[in-house]
Amino acid sequence: MIKKRLLAGLLAVTLIWGCTGSAATVNAATDDTAAYQLQESTDGKVIVNADGMAVLEENAGDVTDIDVADDVKTAKADKNGFVIEKGVLKKYTGSGGDITIPDGVKSIENYAFGNSPSVTSVTIPKSLESMDGNVFSFCMKLKEIKVSKNNQYFSSKNGILYDKKKKVLLQCPREMEGDIIIPKTVVKIGDEAFWNCYYLTSISIPESVTSIGKYAFHFCLRLLNATIPKNVKSIGVGAFAGEASMSDIQVSEDNKYFTSENGILYDKKKKVLIQCPRAKSGEIKIPESVTNIGEEAFEYCQNVTSIIIPESVTNIGRVAFKSCENLTSVIIPQGVTQIEESTFSGCSSLSNVTIPKGVTSISNSAFYSCTSLKNITIPETVTSIDKSAFDTSVDLTIFCYKDSAAEKYAKTYKFKYQYLTDESDSSIDTENNQKLPAVGKTVTSGKNSYKVTKQGTAVAFVKTKSKSKTITIPATIKIGNTTYKVTSIAANALKGNKKLTKVTIGKNVTSIGKGAFQNCTALTKITVPDKVTSIGDLAFSGCKKMTTVTLGKGVKKIGKETFKGNSKLSSITIKSTALKSVGKDAWKGIQSNAKIKVPAKKLSAYKKLLKNKGQGKKVKITK
């Protein structure tokens, strides 16, 4: 066999094929938890030009090996363009159109139709027993796959290829249009089954399905949403990646293995973040239960600007944030020990990154094509940096320790560098000539403490030493010559503050963490400002004197037990028209005759959304 190196890239008139990457599958474990398993395989990527031809592109990006049989070059095609040897179809070189594979062919090699953009329909003979992968993936105009009725191994229905008993959906033709209803006999959707089916607008998955293969719906650009039925136990890596229009992945409430929150897919216990839909935008806050961000979880999420990763996360999979072009800030938690392959590759808006202590290696292409990256802080714990980790064409300054692996790397590849000291892992604000506290560092302003969440621009309110009955969480603070926006309130920030009667939340806050005001037993009312989109679990629970709550126009999510146990809470006003998620028992224990006022145009929808969230039957939802 000859090894052919095929270089992959994304051009304005090209399509990327990423269909056989390392499979990362969440499966049911024996103790009814979800196990995140990696299964090694070759990651094949091929450029396809505007005419549908597979081509090689110089300096196009990631590199992979694909095996091509030696004798494909020398074997002769028959009059219809089929290269067949000993019952194996090696290659098709014909003119396309409607083709029938000759009887006698027992198997088809992968890439046999690699340069067949004009094939519109394929008929599989009765003799065919096996195929290597999805052999018709490069048939860009393929509308129908037909199978001889006498074939013992395969069948087709409405132009889609299945196994004989229609239990496994193997491949949908690229040119299939409109809505697809998968038969109720199907239990498995195969790897890449709907790969690059651009013209499909909806796919109905029946409850019979238990497994969805890797890249099953990859680059189905017109799919707006997906619903995973209750019996699905296994979902392959990238199953819903690349769908440019998809903003929502939903999971049946009865599914024992998976769930979704704000349209993002997780395992049932929300320990593994599996997939963020590509059309998500703005700030994403990952739940504090998550410990693992899966492979390719945010790949191509080009409208996401900020991702808040909790300290609970200890593993970030390869390619997790690749090509998040508008991602301007990300905090890597302290528990992460490796920056995997292409984790932030193509994040062209990232300007400052701090690698936390504990990380030992930075893999190939980890920050490649991060064209705005100006500063990166690398601790002494990093002992291995791949030569392609950073883009040498970028004007990057590496902040590092003397005699460290980072210093050696900077010298070897001619990056600018500055030394850090043991006093602080700070970078330099070149405009003001001052050190900037690194992401994750705690800073103080007055009696309040804050944690830096975006270097030089944003912090989270963490705690206060004030013993006053009233507290103001400001919109901004100043550290040295630098002004920071206070954009979040950390988990448990004021938990158990029994003196607090009034709190004013600044206008720049966008999220309130888990238990932030839990058991503030003297707090009587709260107004959540308009920029807040997320209120964490238990955020205001146990506030026994609270009577009034006003939620601003931006709130999208209310967590579990958020106002639980607030027995005097009688007046709740929800101004937001964007509310999508309300957690279990959010209102449990509020006053029995409380009123929840909502926008008039959302009355019907919110009555359904707020139903059975812990409040008593006498609680009224009004406009």
N, C-alpha and C positions, 0 to 999 in steps of 0.2 A: 504493500500500500504506500502511496505517496502522500505526504502531509502537505496540504494546501493551506496557506495562511490567508484568511479572508478578513479584511479590515472593515470595521463597521463605522458608520457616521450618519448624521441626519442632515440632509441638504433640503433646500426649499422644494425641490422636485423629486425627492427620494422618499423611500419608505424604509424603516428599520425593521429587521426581523430579529427578535430576541426570544426565540421560542424554545430553546432547549437549555436554559440556564439551570444552575444548581437548584434542585427542588427543595423548597422549604415548606414542609407540610405540618399543619397542626392536626394531630390525631388524638383519638380518645385513649387515655392511659388506663391502666387497670384499676386505679383508685378513683376513677371518674373525674380526674383532672385532665387538663390538656397538655400534651407533651409536644414540644417544638423540636422537630427532627430535621436534620440536613442530610440530603441524599445527593452524593456527588454525581455530576454528569457534565458533558461538554456544553459550554455556553456559546451557541452558534449565532453569529450576527452577520448579515449579508446586506449590502446596499443594493437596492433595486432602483433602476432609473425610471424616468417618466414613461417609457415604453414597456416597463415591466421586466426588463432584462437584468439578470443578476450580474453585477459588475464589481470590480475591485477599485477602491478609491485610496489613493496614496495619502498618508497622514490623516486618516479619517477618524481615528480614535481607538477604541478597544480592539484588541487583537485576539483571535481565537483560531484553533486548529480544527480543520474539517477533513475527514478521510475521504479520499476519492480513489476508486479502484484504478490500478495501473493500466488495466487493459481497456478502460473506457476510451482512451485516446486512439488505440489501434484497431479496436473492433469495428466491423462494418455494420451500418444500419441496413435494414431491409427496405423495400420500396416505399413503405409507409413511414419510415423514419425511426423504427424501433431497433435498438441495439439489445439483442437477447443472447445470453449464453447459458446453456445448461438449465434452462427454465427460469433464469433470473433476468428480469428487465433491468438493464443497466442504465439506459439513457434513451430519451426520446428527442429526435432531431427534426421531426416533421413540421409541416406548415400550420398545424393547429386545427381550429374548427372543431367539429364533432369527431371524436376518435374512439375507436374500439381496440382495446388491448387484445392481442392475438390469444386465442385459446392455446393452452400449453404452458403459458406463463404461470409459474407457481409462486413467485415472489417479486416484489418491486423494491429496488434499492432507494434509500433516501437520496434526494437531489436528482433522481432520474428525470424529473420534469423541471429541473432548476432553471432552464432557459426556454420555457414554454408559455409565454405570456398570451398567446393567441388561442390557446385551447379553450373552447367554450363548453364542451361536455365530454365526459369520459364514461365509457361502458366497460365494466370489469367482467372478465370471462368466468366461466364456471370453474376453471382450473386454479384460480388464484387462492392461495392459502395464507399468505402473510405479506405485510408491508413494513418497511423500516420507517417509522415515524409518519408524519403527515406529508406524504409524497407529493401532494398537489398544492402545497402552500404557495408556490410561485406561479401558479396558473391564475394570473390576475383577472382574466375575463371568464373564469369558470363559473357557469351558472347551474350545472347539474351533474351529479354523479349517479350513474345507473349501474345496476348489478344484474348479471344473469340470474334468472330464477333458479337455475340448477346449481348455483354456487353454494357450497356447504358451510362457508365461513363468514360471508358478508351479505348484507342486504341494503336496500335504500328505500327511502320514503320521502316523497316530495323533493327529491334531488339531494337529500342529505344521506351520508354514508353511516351505516351502523354495522355492528356485528350481526350474525344471522338471527339471533333471537331478539334483536333490538333492545338489548340491555345496556349496551355501550354505544354512545354517540361518538363516532370517530372523527368526522370532518364535515363541516358545512362549507359549500362552495363560496369563494370570495365574493362573487357578484350577486349572491342572494340578497333580496331586498325585503323591506317591510317588517312584519311581525312574525316571530317564530314561536310555535307552540310545540314543546318537546313532548313526545309520546309518554304516556304513563307507565310504559314498560321499562323505560330507561332508569338504570340505577347509577350509572357512571357517565359523566361528561369527560371525554378524554383530554389529554394534554393538547393544547393549542387548537381545540376543536373548532372554535369560532375566530381563530386568529386573523386579524386584519379584515374582518367582515364589516367593511365601512358603512354599508348601506342598510344594515339592520337597525330598526328603531326600537324594538322591544323583543325580549325573549322571556317566555313563561316557563319556569322550571317546576316540574311536578314534584309532589311530595315523595314520590318513589326514589328520587335521586339521593344517594348517600355520599357520593364522591364527586368533586369538581377538580379536574386536573390543572397542572401548572399552565399558566398563560392561556387558560381556556377561552377567555373573552378579551385577550390582549389587543389593544388598538381597535376595538369596536367603537369608532369615533362618534357615532350618533346615539349610542345608548345613554339615556338620561339617568337611569337608576337600575338597581338590581335588588331582587328579594330572594334571600336564601331560605328554602323551606326547612321544615322541622327535623327531617331525618338526615340532613347532611352532616357527616362526621369528619370529612377530610376536605381541605381546600389547599390547592397547590400555590406556590409562590407566584405572584404576578397574575393571578387568575382574573382580576378586575383592573389591572394596571393599564395605563395608556388611553383610557376612554376619555377623550377630551371634553365631552359634554356631561359626563357622569359626576353628580354632586352628592349622591346619596346611595348607600348600601344598607338595606334593611334585612333583618333576620327575624324569622318567626319566633315569637315569644316562647314557643314550645320546644325550640331547639336546645338540646342539652350540651352542645359543644361550642357554639358561637353566639355572639351577641353584637349589637351595634349601639353606638352612642353618637349623636349628632352626625349620623350618616357614615361614621368610621367603623370599620370591621375589627372586632377583637375576638379572642377566645372567650369562653363563657365567663371565666373569672376575671376577665380584663387584665390578665397578666401579660398577654402578648398583643401588641398592636399589629395587626396583619396588613391592613390596607386602608389608606386614605384615598378617597376618590379624587381623580385628577382635577376636577372643576372646583374643588374647595378653594376658598380665598380668605385673605386676612390672617388673623391670628388663630393658631391652633393650640389649645391647651390640652395636653395629654393627662389622663387621670392618674392619680397618685398610686393606684393599684398596679400600674404597668411596670414590669421589670425588663421587658424585652421588646425592642422595636424591630420588626421583622425585615427580612431582605426586601429591598425595593418598595418599602412601605409608602414612601412619599415621592417616589420617582415621577418626574414630569409634573409635579404639582406646582405649576408655574405661577399661580396667583396667590400662593401662600407667602405671607410676608414675615411672619414670626411664628416660631414653635417653642412653646414652653414645655420643657422636658423635666419631669419631677426627679428628685434625688433617688427615688426608688429604682430607676432604670440602671441596669448594670451591663446591658448588652445592646449595641446598635448594629444591626445587620449590614452586610455589604450593599452598596448602592442605595442605601435607605433614603437619602435626600438628593440623589443625583438629579441635576437639571431643574432644581427649584430656583428658577432664575430670579425671582423677586424676593427670595428669602434674605432678609437684611440682618436678622439676629437669631442666634441659637445658643443655648447654654448647655454645654456637655456636662452631665452630672459627675460627681466625684467617684462614683462606683464603677464607671466605665474603664476598662483596662486596655482596650484596643480600638484604634480608629481603622475600620475595615476598608477593603478595596472600594474605591469610588464613592465613599460615603457622602461626600459633599462635592463631588466632581460636577462642574457646570453650574455651581451656585454663584452666578456672576454678580450678585449684589452684596454678598458677604464682604465686609471690609475689615472687621476685627474678630479674631477668634482666640480664645484661651483654652489650651489643652489642660485638663485638670491633673493634679498629682495623682499618681496611680496608673495612668496610661503608660504602657511599656513599648508600644509599637504603633507606627503610622504606616499603613499599607500603601500599595501602588495606587496612584491616581486619586488618593483620598481627597485632595484639594485641587486637582487638576482643572484648568479652565475656570478657576475662581478669579476672574479678571479684575475685580475690584478689591481683592484682598491686599491690604496694605500692611497690617501688623498681625503677627501670630506669636503667642506666648507658649513656649514649650518647656515643661519642667524637666528636672534631672532624671526622673523615673523613666523617661523615654530613652530606650537604649537602641532602638532599631527604627530607621526611617528609610523607606524604599526610595530609590533614586527618582522615581516618577511621582512621588507623593505630591509635589508642588510643581506648578508651571514655571519654568525658568524664564518665560517671557514676561512674567508679572513683576512689577516693581514692589517687591515684598521685603519687609524687615522682620527678621526673626529675633525675638527676645528670648534669650537663653542663658544658661549658666556656663561659666568658664570651664573649659575642658569637657563639656558634655557632648553627647552624640549630636545634639542640635547644632552646636557650634561647628563641629566637624562637618556636618552636612552643609551648613551655610557656606563654609570655606570651600568645600569641594565643588559646589554648584554655583558659587559666586553670588550668593544672596547677601544683602546687607544684614548685619546683626548687631545687637546691643546686649550687654550683659545685664542679667538680673542679680539681685542680692538675696540673701536669706530673709531680709526684712519684709519683702513683699514681692509678690508676682505681679508687678505692675508694668504697663506699657506707657509709651510716651505720647502725650498730646502735643504734636509738633507745632500747632498754631499757638498754644499758650505756654509751651516749654515746661510742662509739668507732668508728673507721673499720674496716670489714670489707674484707679483700682481695678483689678481684674474681675472678670465675671465670677460671681460667687463670693466675692469678698464682702465683708460687712463694714458699712460706714455709718457714722453718726451725724445727726444734724439736730441741735438742741438736745432734747431728752429722748428723741426717737432714734431707733436703729433701722437701717435699711440694708438690703442685699442687692448688690449690683447684678442686674439681669441682662443689660446690654451695655457694653463698655462705652463710657462717655456720654450716654444718653438716657438710660432708664434704670430704675430701681424698684424693688418691692418693699413695702412697709412690713417690718418684721416684728418689732415690739417697741414698748415705751417704758421709760422709768418714771414718767409723770404719775403723780398720785391724784391728779385733778379729777373731778367728776365729769369734766367735758374734755374731749380730745378732738383735734382736727388733724386729719390725714391730708397733708397739703397736695396741691397739684404738682408742685415742683420743689426741689431742694437745690442748694448750691454747695458743692464740695470744691474748695479752692476757687478757681475761676470757671469751673464747669457747672452748667445747669443740667440737672437730671429731672426727667418726668417720673412721677410716681405712678406706675402703671398697674400695680397689683398689690393686693393685701395677702400676705403669706398665710399658710395654714397655721391655725392656732395662735395667730398674732396677738389677740387680746382675750384669749380664752380664759374664763374664770375671773375676769376683772369685775369684782362685785361692787366697786364704787362707781363705775361708769354709768352715768345717766343719759349722756348725750354724745353722739359722735357725728362729725361732719366728714364726709368722704370727698376727696378732691376730684375735680372734673376729668382728670386723665386716667383714673383707675378703670381698667377693663375687666378685671377678674377679682373675685373674692374667694380666698382659699378655704379648704375644708376646716370646719370648726373655728373660723376666724374670730367669731364673737360668741362662741358657745358658752353658755352659763354666765353670761353677763346679766346677772339677775336683777340689776337696777335699771337697765336700759329700757326706756319706755317707747321709743319709736325709732324708725330708721328710714332714711330716704336713700335709695340706691341711684346714683347718677346715670345719665343717659348713655355713657360710653361703656358701662359694664355689660358684658355679654354673658358671663358665666358666674353663677353663685354656687359654691361647693357644698358638698354634703355637710349637714350639721352646722352650717355657717352661723345660724342664729337660733339654734335649738337651745332650750332651757332658759330662754330670756323670759322669765316668769311674769315680769311687769310690763312687757311689751304689749301695747294696745294698737299701734298703727304701723303699717308697712306700706311704703310706696316704691314700686319697682319702675325704673326708668325705661326709656323707649328702646334701648338696645338689648335688653335681656333676651337671650336665646335659650338658656338652660338654667333650671333650678334643680339642685341636687337632691339626693335622698335625705329625708328627715331634716330638711333645711330649717323649718320653723316648728319642729316637733316639741311638744310640751309647753308651748306658749299659751297657757290657759286663758289669759286675758286678751289675747289678740282677736279683735272684733272687726277691724277695718283694714282691708287689703286692696290696694289699687295697683293694677298692672297696666302700665301705659304702652308697653311693647306690643307691636303687631308681628314680631318675629319669633315669639316663643315657640320652640319646637319640642322641648324635652322637660318633663317634670318628674322627678324621682319618686320612688316609693315612699309613702308616709310623709311627704313634704309638709302637709298641714295637720298631721296627727296631733290631737290634743288641743287644737285651738278652740276658742269659745264656740259653744254649740250653735249659737245663732249668728255667727259672723257673716259678713258680706264680702264677697270678692268682686270688685268692679273691674271690668275689662273693656277694651275698645269695642264699640258697637258692631263694627264690621267683622269682629272676631268672636262674637258671642257664641254662635253655634259651634264653631271649631274648638273654642276654649272649654266649652262645657264638656266636650268629649275628651279633650286633653287633660283636664283637671279631674275627671271622674275617678273615683276610688283612689284618691291620693292621701287618704287618712282622715279627711274631714268628716264631721258628722252629717247625717242626712238633712239636717235643718239648715246647714250652711248654704246660702244663696249665691249664685253667680249671676251678676247683673251687668248691664251696660251703663 
